[in-house]
Amino acid sequence: MSLEKYQTELIEHGMAAGALKFGTFTLKSGRSSPYFFNAGLLASGPVLDTLCSAYAATIAAALKSTPGLPQFDVLFGPAYKGIPFAAGTALLLHRDHSISVGFAYDRKEAKDHGEGGILVGAPVKGKRVLVLDDVATAGTAIRGAIETVTREGGEVVGAVLMLDRQEVGKEGRSTLAEVEELLGGKGRVPTILKMKDLMRWLQEHGRTEELAKMQEYWEKYGAKEDA
């Protein structure tokens, strides 16, 4: 199965920006990975357009899928990287897909003056919320975002990821499956890219050495039920 145009564009723009790299990288988990995606470097107008267009297209498709995403009211982008991504995606959902939602984000520290509180943007209390995240390895950031939104009275009905590394999570299953279960079941966590998509791109472009290292890593840490 060939990659979607927006997937190919995100991979190539990510590489051009130095955000997606192939080599040897030590992750927070301690694993030595043959690739790394630093979404914080997706920091120019054209790249942000590519990324947020991909988020919006992924969300729009998932809303029409079965099983897929349920309807939601607010897009939540965890600070700090998630803030521009959520804002841009809310804009493009409206402009390109006629889907109107609010967006919100959190502060790293609660504000004790003015309007106060930990959240900024559209109110989440009593609302259905979709969490937007970049790269999921162990799912720690998504779980933290779910806790934040729930504490503020919102209901998290799903999450959308830029990249699913398709690795075994804390309970010995895929991180994606663990988070889906937390949010109500299959289809609740659509992703723009998976590790297997990066491998497909490498194969299509004849980058055999990098592909071999990715395959080796997959054999060691990959969540085989996601294959």
N, C-alpha and C positions, 0 to 999 in steps of 0.2 A: 504494500500500500504506500503510495507516494505521499510526501508531506504536503500540507496545505501551504498556500502562498504566504500567509501571515507567519507560519511556523518557520519557513525557510528565511524570510526576511528578518525575523527576530534572532535566529541563530547567526546570520551573517552580519547584522548590525551589532549584535552583542560582541562578536569577535573583533569587528573593526574598532569598537569603542574600548577594547581591552577588558570587557566585562566577562566574557566567556573565554576561558583559556584551557588548553590541554597541556599536561605536564605532570608534575608530582606536587600534591598539596595535602597538608595535614588538616583534617577537619576538626571541629570542636569535639566530635565523638572519639577522636584519636585515630580514626581510620586514615590511611594514606590513599588519597583519591587521584585518579588520572585526569580529572577535570575539575574546574571550579567556576561558578557563575556568581559574580559580585554585582548584584542588581543596583547597588549604589553608584556604579559607574555609568549607568544608563541615564546620562545627565545632559542631553542636548535635545533641542526641539524635535529634530527628525527621529531620533531614537525613542523619545518619549511617545511620539505619535505612533511609531511602529508597535511599541509595547502595549500602550493603552488600547489601540485598535485591536490587537490580538486578545487582550483581556475582554473587551466588549464583544467581539465575535464569539469567543468561547462561552461567555455568559449567555448571549442570545441563543446560541445553539443548544445549550444545556437546558434552557427554559422550555424548549420545544421537544426535548428528548424524553423517552420513557425507558428506564427510570432516569430522572434528571433533577434539575433544581426546581423547587417550588417558587412561587412568586415571592418577592421581597420588597421592602420599603427603603432600606438604607444600606449603602455600601460602606463598610468599615475598613479603613487603612491604618494598621498599627504604626505608631511613630517609630522611626522617622521616615524610613524609605517608603512606607505605605501611603504617606500623606499625598505626594504628588501623583502617585499611581491611582489612588482612589478618586482624586479630583478629576484627573484626565479621563479615567474610565467612565465616570458618571456623565461627563460632557459628551463622550463619544457614544455611549448607550443612547442618549437623547438624540444626538445629531444623526447618527447612522442607522439606528435600530428603532427609533420612536419609543424607547423605554425610559420612562421618567422616574428616577429614584434620587433620594438625598445621599449625601456622603458625610461621614464623620471620622474623627480620628482622636487618639488619646494624647495626653501630655505625659511626659516621663515623670513629672512631679505635679501633684494636685495644686491648683491655684487657690489661694485663700483670700483673694480680693476680687472686686468686680463681680462677674457672673459666677466665679469660683468653679470648683469641680475638676474632674479628671478628663472629661470629654469635651470636644469642640465640634461645632457643625450641627448637622441635623440631629434632633433629639432621638434617642433610641428607645426610650421607655415605652413599653407597650407595642413596639415595632418589630417586624421581621427583618433580621439583619443578615447580610452576606459578608463574610470576612474575606478580604483580599490579602494574599500573602505572596512572597516571592519564591523562595526555594524551601522545600520541605525535605529534611533529612530525618530527624527524629520527631518532628511535629510539635516541638516545644513552643514555638512562637504562636502557632494556631491555638494550642490549648490555652496559652496565656491570654490571647485575644478573646476567646470564648468566655473565659472567667471575667474579664473586664466588662464585656458587653452584658453578660448575665447579671453581674453585680449592679449595673446601672439600669436594670429593668427591661433589657431587650431580650429577644429570643433569636439565637443564632440558628438559622435554618440551612446554612451551607457555607462552603468556603471555595474560593477559586485560587488556583496556584499558577505561577509562571512556570515553575519546573518541579516535577515530581522525580526525585532521584531514584525512585522505585527500590528503595532499600528496606531490609528487614528492620522493623521498629522495636520498641521496648518489649513487646510481648511475643516477639519471635515471628510476627506476621508483618505484612507491609504497613508502613506508616499510614498510607492512604486508606487502607481498609480499617485501621484502628480509628482514624478521624471520621471516616464515613459512618462507622457504627455509633460514634459519639453524637453525630448530627442527624441520625435518623435513617441511615442505610445507604445502599448503593446509589451512585449518581449524584450524591450531595457534595462531592468535591471534584468538579471538573478541572482539568489542567490544560495549559497551552502546550507545554512540552513535557515529554517523559525522557528518561535516560535512553530508552530504546530509539527515540526520535533522533537524538544526537548521534547514536551509533549508525542509524540509517543514513544520515547526512554524511558522515565520515566515509561510509561505504560508497555512496554515490559519487563522492569526490576523490576516490582512490587513496584515501589517507590510511593506509593499511597498518602502519606501525601504531598510530594512535588508537585505531579500531581494535587491534589485538590487546592493548592494555585495558581498554574499556571492557572488552569481552572477559578478560581475566578478572577484573573487578566485579563484574556482573555475576560470574560463577561463584565468587566468594561471598558477596554481600547482597546480591539481587533478590528481590521478593519474587519468587518464581511464579506465584499465582497471578502476578501482574503481566506476565510475558504474553 
